[in-house]
Amino acid sequence: MANSLLGMHAADWIVLGCYFIVILAIGVWSATRVKNAADFFMGGRRFGKFFMMFFAFGSGTSSDQAITVVAGTWRTGLAGIWWQFLWLPATPFYWIIAPILRRIRALTTADFFGARFSPATAVLYSAYGILISIVFIAGALFSSGKMINALTGNALDEMAVQLDVQVPSVSFTSTEDPQNDMAGEQPTVSVQWRALQGYEYAILAMTVLFVTYGMAGGLAAAIITDFIQGVLTIAFSILLLPFVFHQIGGFGALQQFADLKPGMFDFVASAEVAKQLGREPITVFYVCVLSVTALAGIIVQPHIMGVCGAGKTEFEGRFGFTVGNFLKRFCTVAWTFTGLACIAWYLGANSPLLQSNDPADQALYQSLHQRVSNDYDSLPEDQQTAIDVADKKFADELFGRAAYDILPRIAPGLIGLLMASLLAAVMSTSDAQMVVSSGLFTENIYKRHLVMGRSERHYLWVARFAGLAIVLAALILQATFTDVIHAMKVVIKTPAAIGISMWFGIFWKRWNTVAVWVSTSAAAISWIVVSHYGTWLHDQLPQFESLFRQKDETWVMLDAWQSLSYIGGGVIAGVIAALVTRPQSPQQLDPFFTLLRTPVQEDEIVTAPCTVPENNSTRETVIEFAGFQFPTPTKFGVGGFVVAWILVFAIVGMTKLLSVLV
């Protein structure tokens, strides 16, 4: 590319430079408004509905999700949309739960566990929440770094070879122990030195930027930048779509390529297609179970308390959480059709791989075709493995590769615009996760159990450096990732184990501290058993062979049944523990449930997290029976819930209709 630096035109660098200046300026300005912990962790609770909408959209939407959907679409066709649509049936419930989370008046989710149960459960959640944030940040940085490298035409890889910077690498592998009766895979850890790879330089650059403004301005900086970055993320979601369709003959031409990949336009992946592609079926049952799992875990994701709690009143959180996530669902549709168009382009007769002068691209084209051919199963095992590796790598880099192959032909600066949008998406997620997880450590571990009675300034600086440490841990973790889709499954499942206790804790007075520990432990242990000891379970339960699939010489329980097993185990164990142990005292329960009956008003005086405001004596009626307490339904609440469900069915119907029309 003429007049290029690291594979990018001067116009691309100008676009990126303007973006960097604006974002850093916001961080510096936001820092001047941070006076206390509430300012840093909740932005002073002063934001309106549109800022909250883009905060919910930006903090919950990262480029790794677009990459995952495009990669999943490459592998399974239209059914790949469910890697993000798993959250679609859960979205209407955001309208119901958001005002309840705002009423808790917490700085962090750990405040809820401390007030509702005990300080020990607050520490439990804090540790769990920090781990969730580390995983989220690591996944976002990993996939985004890969895409940025692809957007530069792999110029970062060439730079990395020249610099040859050596770093320690931690790898996790699993081996089977023949002496182990359970025939489970035993994890091993090894440390080696390796050269820093090209995409990791991109990760370091992104990290420096979002850490700078996030450490300075806290959640206020995150919310304001998410407003800008939300707009850019929407642009990022649709920017490539029309150009890819142009390469295959425009809208309406996609159906001509239906035979390129088995089940390309199936809305759910059949068992036959899934087996051929090395995946498991994406059925209605699969979607329903993982949607319930996602709903169980969504409210304990560390940033959600900020998403629902940083607004002026309950309506801002309710509007922002629900509408922001519906924006994300529309973006998912755009990502999916970009993936479908890429199948048609890269596997079609006019594939840029086939027309390339590089023999490696032509060999890749043949390999991708072999992966979906009828002759694949008859190939030698080593050749199948090589083809699978090539197909997987191509899928994970597909979005970036398509952009690099198309956008420079259109106009200079478009790569820079897409990269700015990409950076916006990943940093809006990472900065929010960094701030809220630093709050978990500072407010619920450091301030309450390690160093007490210090100044607000002291705790603010501890929070800033805690956030930095969390990001460093994420940088170490991302070096172990290889599969973006597997990472997405982990993200869905991880929070649900402790999310069970938050759902029951809000609505059922009988759920107590013992139930929290028992339920979380039972769910976690169940997950370990069903996910790592599939062969042993299969041998013990031969009559339930339909719940498993064979992988090489081992058996793996299907994802849907894994989720059902560990969610069910956690609920049953927790309910039993709650019923056979002593309930919590009214002295602890009554203030908390009074808090839930107190609607939020502007300019409240809240002296401590999870306490009833001094200047708010309003109480709403509730529905109570058998120890359960539910808010009395209102026309506004029920109407919004119904409209949200109409939108769910409309989005699903629109997606299916588009798959026929294009």
N, C-alpha and C positions, 0 to 999 in steps of 0.2 A: 504494500500500500504506500503510495507516494506521500512524502511529507509526514511520515508517521513516527510515533514514539511508542514503543511497546505495542505495536500493532494497531494504534489508534491515531486518527487524523487530528490535526491541531484544533479543529472545531469541536471535536469530542472532548478534548482537554479543557477548552474554554467553558463548555457546558458544565463539566464536572467542577471546575474551579468556582464558578458562580454558586453552585449548589453548596460546596464546602463552606464558602464565606457566609452564606445566609444561615446555615445550621449552627456554625460556631458562634455567630453573633447572637443567636437566640439563646444558646447556652450561657453566654456571658451575661446577657441581660437578665435571664431567669435567676442567675446566682445572686443578683442584687436584691431579689425579693424573698430569698430564703432566710427566715429569722428563727424558725424553730422546727421541731420534728414534724408537726402537722403540715408545714409548708413543704418540707422536703419529701415526705412520703405520700401526702394527699393533695399537694398543690394548693393548700389552703381551702379546699372544698369550694372553689369559687367559679367553676366552669359551667357554661351553658350547654344546651343539648347538642349543638352542632360540633363543638369541640369534643364533647363526650362521645359522639357518634364516631368521629374520626379517630379518637383515642381507642375505642373498642375495636374499630376496624384495623387500625395500624398496629396496635400491640398484639392483636391476635392473628395478623396476616403477615407472613414472611415469604421471602422468595423461595425458601425451601419447599413451601406448600405448592407453589406453582410448578416447581421442578418435579415434585413428587407426583402431581396429577399428570403432567405431561409424560413422565416416565411410566406411570401406571397405564396411561392410555396407549402408549407405544406397546406395552406388553399384553394388555387385555382388551384393547379397543375402547368403545364407549363406556364399558363397565369400569374403566379406570377412574371415572369421575367420583366413584364412591369412596376413594381414599380421602376426599374432603366432604362429600355429601353425607358421610356417616354422622356428621353433626347437624344435618338439616332437620331431621325430625325432633331434635332437641331444642332447636332455636325458639319455637313458641314458648317454651318454659322459661326462657330468659326474661320474658315480659312479666312473669309471675315472681321469679326469685329476685330480680334486681332491686325492687323497692325494699324487700326484706333485708337484703344485704346492706343497703344504705341505712336502714333503721338500726342496725347493729352498732353503727357509729364507731367502727374499729379503724385503727391505723393499718393493721395487718390481719390476715386470717388467723394467725396465732392468738391474737387478742380474743377472738371468739372462743377458741378452745380454752383459754385461760379463764374467761368469765363464765362460760357455760359449764365447764367441767372442773379442771384443776390446773395449777401451774405446770404440773408434770406433762399434761397433754399438750400444753402450749409449746413446751420444749420438743416434744415428739413431733408436732406438726412443723415447727421451725426447721428441724433437721430434715424432715421429709420435703418441705417446701423448697429449701435451698437446693436439695438434690434435683428436684423437678426443674428449677430454674437453670441449673447447670446443664442439664440434658437439653432443655429448650434452646439455650444460647449456643451450645456446641453444635446441635443439629442445624440451626439456622446459618451459622458461620461456615460449617463444612460445605453444605450444598451451594451457598452463595459464592464461596471461594472458587468452587469448581466452575460455576457459570461465568464468573468474571474472567477466569483463565480462558474459557472457550470464547468469550467476547473479544479477547485480544488475539485470537488466532493462535493460542498456546504460546504467545511471546513470553509470558511469564515463566513457562517451563524452560525456554532457552536461556532466560536471564538466570534462573536458578542453577542451571548447569554451569554457567560461567562463574557465579559467585561461590558455589559449592560450600554453603554454610552447613556445618554438621550440628545436629541436635539429637538428644536422647529420644528414643521411641519406646513407648510401652505398648506391648501387644497382648491381647487376651485370646487364648485358643482353648478348644475343648477336645479332650481325648477320652476314649472309653477305657475304663479299668476292668480287665477281665476278672478280677477278684471281687468286683462289686456285684452283689446279687441283684441289685436293682438295675444294673446295666445302664446307669446314667452317665452322662458326659461330664467329666471332671474339668473345671476351668483351671488353666495354668497361666501364669503371668511371666513375661520375659521382657528385659530391657536391653535395647541395642542402640547403636549410633547410626544415624542415616542423614542424608542430605535434605535440607529444607526444600520442599517442593514449591513449584510455581504458584499454585493456588493458595498456599499458606502465606505467601507475601501479601496477597490480596486480603486474606483474613486478618493479618496484622494491621494493615492500613485501615480496614473497617473498624477494628477494635479500638485503635487509637482515637478515631473520630467519635464514636458513640460513647466511649468511656469519658472523653473530655467534657462533652456537654452534659452527660448524665450525672457525673460526679459533681459538676458545678451547680446545676439547676434542679436536680432531683426530678420528681414526678411532674412538676410544672413544665420543665424543659421538655420532658418526654411528651406531654400532652400537646404543647404548642407545636413541636416539631412533627408530631403525628398528624396534626391538621394538614401541614404542608405535605408530609410524606404519604398521607392517605390519598391525596389527589394524584401524586406521582405514582403510587402503587396501582391505582385504577388505570392510569395511562400505561404503565408497564404491562398490565393484564391484557390490554387490547391493542397495543402498539404493533405487535408482530402479526396478529391474526389476519388482517386484510392482505398483507404482503405475501404470506404463505399461501393463502387461497389464490392469489394472482398467479403463483407459480404452477398451480395445478389446473388452471382454466377458469378460476372465479367461483363465486358462490353458485351452488347448484351442480357442480361437477364432482363433488366428493363421492356420491353414490357409485360413480363409474369405477371406483377403486375398491369396491366392497370385497372382492375376492383376493386382495393382497394379503390379508391376515384373517385367520379363522375367527368368526364371531366379532368382526370389527364393529358392527352396529348393534350388538346385543346389549341391552341395558343392564342385564345381569349376566355374568360369565357362567356358562354352563359347565358341568363337570367335565365333559369331553374336551372343551376348549381349554379349561383351566389345566387339565392334565397335560395337554400338548404343550402348553406354555410354562409348565413347571410351577404353577400356582394352584391355589385351592379355589373352589367355586365361590363367586360373589352372588349369593342367593338372597332372597327376601329375608330369610331367617338370619343369615349372616349380617345383613344390614341392620335389622331390628336389634339384635343382641349387642353389636358393637355401638349402636346408637345409645342404648341404655347405659352401656359402660362409659361412653363419652359424657352423657348427662350426669352420671354418678360422680365423675371426676372433675367436671368443668368448674364447679363452684369452689374447689380447693386449689385450683391453679393459682399460684401466688399473686399474679397480677389482677385477678378478677375482683378482689376487694377494692382495688383502686379504680378499676373500670366502672364499678357500680357506686363507689363511695366518694369520688372526687367532685361530683356535681353539687350544685347548690341545694337541690331537693331530690326527692325520690323520682320525680318525673325525668330529670336529666339522666340519671343512671338507667332508668327503664328504657327510655328512648334510645340512648346511646348504645347500650348493650344489645338490644334487639335489632335496631335498624342497622347499626354498624356491622353486625354479623350477617344480616341479609345482603348487605353490599358485598361481603366476602363470598356469599353463595353465588351471586351473579358473576363475580370474577372467576369462580371455579368453572362456570360454563364456558367462559372465554378460553381458559387454560385447556379445557378438554378438547374443544374444537381446534385449537392450535395443534394439539397432539395428533388428532385425527388427520388434519391436513398434512402434518409432517410424515405420517405413515404413507399417505398417497404420494408425497413428493420424493422422499428418500428411497422408497421401495419401487416407485414407478419407473417407467422407461426414460423419463427426463431427469432422473436422479442426479444431483450434483456430484455424488460419489462416483457414478458411472461415467460422467463426463469429465471427471478430474484427470489431470495428467499424472497424478501421484499414484503409483501402483498400490500403495497401502490403502487408499480410498477405494480403489476398484476391488481389492481383495476383501475389504470390509463389506462392500455391497454384496458380494457373493455369499459371505458369511451370514449376513442378515437375512438373505433370501433362504439359505439353507435352514435357518432356525424355524421358519414357518412352513417349510415344505413337507410333503408327505413322506419324504425319504429320511427325515431327521432321525427317527427312531432306529433305523437300520444302520446308522453310522457307528463307527467304533466309539467306545466310551471316551477315550482321550480326545477325539475330535469333537464330540458333543460338548465336553467340558470347555474346550477352547472357544467353541461357538457361543456357548452360554455366557462366558466371561466377556466376549466382545459385544454381545447384544446388551448385556447389563450395563457395561461402561458407556455404550452409545446412548442408551436410554437416559442415564443419569446426566449426560452432557447435552441432550438433544435440544433443549430450549436455547442454550447459549450458542450451540453450533448453528442452529437455524438463523439466529439473529446475525451472526458473523457472516453467514453466506448470503444474506438478503440485504440488510440495512445499508451497508456501504454503497450498494448499487443505486439506492434511492437518493440519498443526500448526505453530505458530510454533517456530522454532529448528531445523527440519530443513534449511533452506538453510544455516544456520551449521554444522550437523553435516557436510553434504556438502562445504562449502567447507573445513572443517578436514581432512576426509579427502583432499580434493584437494590442499591444501597439504602434507599429510603425504606424499602420493605424490611430488609434484615435488621437495620438499626432501630427501627421503630419497635420491633419485637425485643431486641436485645437490651435496649436501654431501659424499657419498662421492667423486664425480668431482673436486670441488675439492681434497679432501685428498690423494687419490692422485696427481693431476697436479702438485700443489705438491711432492710428494715426488719426482717424476721430475725436476723442475727442481733442487730443492735437493740431493738426494743424488747425482745423476748428471751434473749440469752445473756448478752453482755450487760445490759442495763439492770436486769432484774436478778441475775445470779452471779455475775462476775465482778463488776465495778459499779457500785450504787452511789447515788448522791452527788454526781458530778454535774457540771454545767451543760446547758443545751448545746453550746458551741463544741464542747468535748464530744458529745454523742453524735453531733453532725459529722465531725471529722472521722469518728470511728465508722459511721455508716458509709462514708465515702471510700475509705480504705477497705472496708468489708466488701463493698461492691467490686473493687479492683481485684481482690483475692478470689471472688467468685468467678469473675471473668477469666482469670488466669487458670482456674480449675477447668473451666469450659474449654479453653484453648488446649489443655492437655487431653481432655476427653475426646475432642473432635478428631484428634490424630488416630483414634482407634476405629472410626466409622468407615464403613464400606458400602452400605446399602441404605438409600434414603427411604425406601418403602418399609423396611424392617424398623428403622428408627421411628417412622410415623406410627407403627403399631405400638411401640413401646410408649410413645407420648400419649396415646389414647388410654392405655391400660394403667400406667404408673399411678396417676392421681386417684383412681377410683377406690383403692384399698382404704384410704383414710377419708375419702369423700362420702362413703357410706355413713360415717359417724356425724358428719356435718349435716346431712339431710335429716337423719333421725333426731339429731340434737336440736334442730330448729323446730321440729313439729311434734316430738314425743318427749314428754317430761320424764318418762321412765328410763330413757337411755342415759346411762351414767358413765362415770370415769372407767369403771371396770369394763363396761361394754365397748368403750373406745379402744382400749388396749387389746381386748380379746378379739374384737371384730377385725381390727387392722392386722393383728398377727395372723389370724386365721386366713384372711384374704391373701396376705403376702406368702404364707406357707403353701396355700393351695396353688397360687400362681407358680411358685417354684416347682412344685410337684408336676402339675399338668404341662408346664412348658419345657422342663428338662428331663423328665422321666417318662416320656411317651412310650418307649419300648416296654418298660416294666408295666405300665398301666395297661397297655395293649395285651400283654401276656396274662395279666390278672383278670382282664375283662374281655375274653375272646368273643363273647356274645354281643359286644358293642363295637365291633370292628368298623362299623360305618362312621364312628366318631373320629376315626384316625385316617391319616394318609401316609403312604410309604415314601420315605425320603432316603435314597441310596439303600443302605441295609438296615435302617432304623425306622421306627414308627413315630409320627408326630401327631398329637391331638389337634384337630381342626381349630382354628382361631376362635370361631363362634362358641364352640364348646369349652375352650379354655376360659373365655370371658365369663360364660354362664357358670362354670364351676367355681371360679374364685369369687365372683360377686355373690353367688348363692351361698358359698361357704362363709363369707364374711357376714352376710345378713343373718343367716341362721345362728351362727355362733354368737353374734352380738345380741340378738333378741333373747336367746337363752340366758346369756350372762346378765342381761338387764333384768330379767324376770326373777332370777334366783338370788340376786344380790340386793343389798339394801339400797333403796332409792336415795337420791340426793335430798338434802334438807330444804324445806320451804324458804329458809333464809337465803339460800343461794339461788334457788330456782325463781322465786317470785320477782326479784329485781330484773332478772334477765328477760322473763316473759312480759313484764311490764314495759321493758324497753321495746320489745317487738310490737306492743300495742300503741306506742307513741309515735305518731306520724312526724316526719321531719319538717321543720320550718326553717326559713332563712334566719340568719343571725342568731342561731342557737348558742348558748354558752355550755360547752361540754368540757368539764374539768378533767376527765380521764376517759380513755377508750372504753366503750361498752357500758356507759353509764347514762342514766336519764338526764337530759338537759335541765339546768336549774330554772330556765325561763320558759319551759314548755310543759304545761299541765294537761294537754289534750290527750285523751285516751279513746281508742277505737274499740268496738265490740269484736269479739272473736267467737268462733265455733269450737266448743270443747266437748270431747267424749273420750272415755277410756284413757285419759292421760294425754290425748292428742289435742293440739291447739292449732287452728287454722284461721287466717284472716277472713273476715266476712267478705264474700264476693261483692264487687261493685260493678255497675254497668260499664264503667271505663275499663276496668281490669278484664272482665269477661269479654267485652267487645274487642279489645286489643288482642286477646288470646285467640279468639275466633278468626280475626283478620290475619293473624300470623299463620294459622293453619291453612287458610285459603292461599296465602302466598307460598307456603310449602308445596301444596299440590300444583299451584300455577307454575312454579319453577321446574318441578319434575315434568309436568306436561309440556312446558315450553321446550325443555331439553330434548325430550323424546320427539316432539314435532320437528324441531330443527334438524335432528339427525336424519329425518326422512327428506326434508326439503333441500338440505345442502348436498 
